[in-house]
Amino acid sequence: MNMKIAFVGKGGSGKTTLSSLFIRHLAAEGAPVVAVDADINQHLGAALGLDEPEAAALPAMGEHLRLIKDHLRGSNPRIASADTMIKTTPPGEGSRLLRVQEDNPVYDACARPVELDGGTVRLMVTGPFTDADLGVACYHSKTGAVELCLNHLVDGPGEYVVVDMTAGSDSFASGMFTRFDMTFLVAEPTRKGVSVYRQYKDYARDFGVALRVVGNKVQGPDDLDFLRAEVGDDLLVTVGHSDWVRAMEKGRPPRFAALEGSDRLALRTLREAADATYERRDWERYTRQMVHFHLKNAQSWGNERTGADLAAQVDPGFVLGESVTAGA
């Protein structure tokens, strides 16, 4: 199976903790993983065991946007220069595609290996949100590097790309929420906890986004009943208190094999649910949605900002997918 997986949820829901546990679970089972921290608060590195200096030293994707564009553009004749590429620019004939396990200039500049007790994963981060990033639009320009990479990424069998997304409904500011085979929404058993679910469900429905809810901080039958009543069949699993997670948050996690059995079962359920969507993967729809958001951005701001007709970047005969990995 080859999967692109997003973790979303409101701030404080435990989204980053659960995404880090899932990444550890995949690594422990020997799966190749690219992990991406696309949250406005950069905590995934620490959740994967990096200390503060190590996490701070991670290269920011946003600072290497020119290199990313130059590499992905390749020899695509429809893209005159990297200056005319925006976050939604789709690949076409001559574009370079990214693969999970290859070595390439993008990974050399932006990814760092993180050793976990079950294996090694590649970690990429957008970079921290600073005082210089005034306004939400500026932050979305940082996550644009992630979106551009996802648009050009073809994951192979048994490979996973796991993205810790920005909290709440900010994900809808671009088409990035459609770039995933499975989206896990982490929700606490509170009214605020499920409000993001409703927003996501409503917005994602028209785009065929596979969405399942992970109930977090569930302490008893009342919490479980509340979530079942609020999200119905979208509730996949629930997670409660974990001594292992508490030790991890103190910076002293035991070996991952010591994670509680109920949590290991929950993580296995997440992987099975994600893998099941592989059978329904539709590369034509995936490419069509990419083009949809690109044309929308081109008309609303892209053409004016770049001084180019960005609609001309669309290669009408190109469909991203495993069939193009050999030749692209």
Beta strands, then each sheet from edge to edge (+ up, - down):
strand 1: 2-9
strand 2: 33-37
strand 3: 111-116
strand 4: 119-125
strand 5: 159-164
strand 6: 182-187
strand 7: 211-216
strand 8: 235-239
sheet 1: 3+ 4- 2- 5- 1- 6- 7- 8-
end
